[in-house]
Amino acid sequence: MARMKFICDSERCIECNGCVTACKNEHEVPWGVNRRRVVTLNDGVPGEKSISVACMHCSDAPCMAVCPVNCFYKTDEGVVLHDKDVCIGCGYCSYACPFGAPQFPSQGTFGVRGKMDKCTFCAGGPEANGSQAEFEKYGRNRLAEGKLPACAEMCSTKALLAGDGDVVADIFRNRVIKRNKGAEVWGWGTAYGSKQAGQPAKEGGKS
Amino acid sequence: MNAKTGLCLLGLVGLLSACGEKPQVMGTRSDASPYSGPTGTAASYSAAGWKAGDKTSWEQSLRARAQYGQNDYTRAP
C-alpha cells in the first residue's frame, strides 16, 4: 500500500463545508477548533476556487522536524500522528506547518493543558484502537474500522479524495483526462513551471 | 465544629478535583496497526468485508472503498 493522502479537486469543491461538519461531528471536536477548513480564493469573483485543507500528512513533515519533544510519529500507512501525553503545546508545529493544520483547543479533554490537536486521517492516536481513551483525545479511529476519513466519504461532489495515494491519484488523473483541460492541480505551474497549468481551456474541454 | 466541617468539605473538594486529572504516559508509545482492528465496543462499527489482523484483506477493502466510493466514473460511465 502507498501512503495515505488527501487530494482536493478545486474544480468540484462547492464550498459547502460538508467535510468540516463531518469532521467536527465524527470526532466531537470542540467549539473553536477546526481540523479541516474550506479555503476560497478570489471569493465572489467569477472563477473563484475553493479547496478543503487539513493536515496533509506530509511525507517529510516539518512539524515532526521541529517538535522539541518528539511527540509526532508516522504510521506504516504514512499518516502523521502525535501523542498528546508527550506534547507540551509549545506551538512550534503551528509555525512550521504550511497548511495551518495544528490547532490549540483550550477546553475539554481534546485540549488537555492546551495541547495540539490536528487531523488524524481518522486514525486516532497511540491509545488502543477504538478505545474510549483514544476517542476522548483524538476522536474516532475509522481507519481501524476499515473506513476512510469521514470528510472525504461525506463529500457530496467527491471533490475531496482520501485513501491510498495510488488510488486517489488515479481517480484524479482520470478526471483530468476526462475534462480535457490539462493539469488542474493548484500551484502546479508555480512549483514545477508546467505550461499545462493556467493554459486556456482546450476546445471541447469540460468542467 | 462548623469550622471543622468546613475544612473537611474543603479537603474533600480538593481530593475530588484532583481525581479529575487524566493519567498520562511518559515517553514514546507504539501505536497498534489499523489493520489489527478496533477493540471493545468499537468493533461493532467495523466495515464488513475484511478480517481484523489480516493486512492484505484490510488494504484491499480500503482500496475498494476508495475506488467505488469516490470514483464516480466507475459508477456512471
HADDOCK unambig.tbl for C-alpha pairs under 7 A between the chains (distance, minus, plus):
assign (segid A and resid 1 and name CA) (segid B and resid 59 and name CA) 6.87 0.50 0.50
assign (segid A and resid 85 and name CA) (segid B and resid 24 and name CA) 5.39 0.50 0.50
assign (segid A and resid 85 and name CA) (segid B and resid 25 and name CA) 6.02 0.50 0.50
assign (segid A and resid 85 and name CA) (segid B and resid 26 and name CA) 6.78 0.50 0.50
assign (segid A and resid 86 and name CA) (segid B and resid 26 and name CA) 6.50 0.50 0.50
assign (segid A and resid 86 and name CA) (segid B and resid 27 and name CA) 6.73 0.50 0.50
assign (segid A and resid 126 and name CA) (segid B and resid 29 and name CA) 6.41 0.50 0.50
assign (segid A and resid 126 and name CA) (segid B and resid 30 and name CA) 6.28 0.50 0.50
assign (segid A and resid 126 and name CA) (segid B and resid 31 and name CA) 4.43 0.50 0.50
assign (segid A and resid 127 and name CA) (segid B and resid 31 and name CA) 6.88 0.50 0.50
assign (segid A and resid 128 and name CA) (segid B and resid 32 and name CA) 6.87 0.50 0.50
assign (segid A and resid 128 and name CA) (segid B and resid 39 and name CA) 6.99 0.50 0.50
assign (segid A and resid 129 and name CA) (segid B and resid 32 and name CA) 6.91 0.50 0.50
assign (segid A and resid 129 and name CA) (segid B and resid 37 and name CA) 6.87 0.50 0.50
assign (segid A and resid 129 and name CA) (segid B and resid 38 and name CA) 4.76 0.50 0.50
assign (segid A and resid 129 and name CA) (segid B and resid 39 and name CA) 5.85 0.50 0.50
assign (segid A and resid 130 and name CA) (segid B and resid 38 and name CA) 4.79 0.50 0.50
assign (segid A and resid 130 and name CA) (segid B and resid 39 and name CA) 5.57 0.50 0.50
assign (segid A and resid 130 and name CA) (segid B and resid 42 and name CA) 5.29 0.50 0.50
assign (segid A and resid 131 and name CA) (segid B and resid 39 and name CA) 6.38 0.50 0.50
assign (segid A and resid 131 and name CA) (segid B and resid 40 and name CA) 6.88 0.50 0.50
assign (segid A and resid 143 and name CA) (segid B and resid 34 and name CA) 5.90 0.50 0.50
assign (segid A and resid 144 and name CA) (segid B and resid 34 and name CA) 4.11 0.50 0.50
assign (segid A and resid 144 and name CA) (segid B and resid 35 and name CA) 5.78 0.50 0.50
assign (segid A and resid 144 and name CA) (segid B and resid 36 and name CA) 6.97 0.50 0.50
assign (segid A and resid 144 and name CA) (segid B and resid 37 and name CA) 4.74 0.50 0.50
assign (segid A and resid 144 and name CA) (segid B and resid 38 and name CA) 5.49 0.50 0.50
assign (segid A and resid 145 and name CA) (segid B and resid 37 and name CA) 5.98 0.50 0.50
assign (segid A and resid 145 and name CA) (segid B and resid 38 and name CA) 6.08 0.50 0.50
assign (segid A and resid 145 and name CA) (segid B and resid 45 and name CA) 6.58 0.50 0.50
assign (segid A and resid 145 and name CA) (segid B and resid 46 and name CA) 4.16 0.50 0.50
assign (segid A and resid 145 and name CA) (segid B and resid 47 and name CA) 5.78 0.50 0.50
assign (segid A and resid 146 and name CA) (segid B and resid 46 and name CA) 6.24 0.50 0.50
assign (segid A and resid 146 and name CA) (segid B and resid 47 and name CA) 5.38 0.50 0.50
assign (segid A and resid 146 and name CA) (segid B and resid 58 and name CA) 6.41 0.50 0.50
assign (segid A and resid 146 and name CA) (segid B and resid 62 and name CA) 6.26 0.50 0.50
assign (segid A and resid 147 and name CA) (segid B and resid 47 and name CA) 6.45 0.50 0.50
assign (segid A and resid 147 and name CA) (segid B and resid 62 and name CA) 6.64 0.50 0.50
assign (segid A and resid 158 and name CA) (segid B and resid 70 and name CA) 5.94 0.50 0.50
assign (segid A and resid 161 and name CA) (segid B and resid 70 and name CA) 6.69 0.50 0.50
assign (segid A and resid 163 and name CA) (segid B and resid 66 and name CA) 6.12 0.50 0.50
assign (segid A and resid 164 and name CA) (segid B and resid 63 and name CA) 6.85 0.50 0.50
assign (segid A and resid 167 and name CA) (segid B and resid 63 and name CA) 6.89 0.50 0.50
assign (segid A and resid 167 and name CA) (segid B and resid 67 and name CA) 6.86 0.50 0.50
assign (segid A and resid 171 and name CA) (segid B and resid 71 and name CA) 5.86 0.50 0.50
